């Protein structure tokens, strides 16, 4: 049980850290991120709302008071990370953070259901 808790908290910390890093990048360097969005043919008006939702998603994943909102936060992270990984892959970028977060998402979600619910 202790091993599962350690894996859960490490995966959750990696996931939340990457999502918060991404959100702060969106807030601080909005013009640069909008340029990346344009290059990937995504609408630029998603940048600030996406950053806000990432922060709210991290809060819900860590807080876990509402199972329904926690499920939606994980679902949002999943779709965001799948699309980000695919976009970076097709653009020829490195897949570092989006792929690491996508990998960390699964143990965080499934072990979180086992340990915290």
Secondary structure, 3 states (H helix, E strand, C coil): CHHHHHHHHHHHHHHHHHHHHHHHHHHHCHHHHHHHHHHCCCCCCHHHHHHHHHHHHHHHHHHCCCHHHHHHHHHHHHHHHHHHHHHHHHHCCCCHHHHHHHHHHHHHHHHHHHHHC
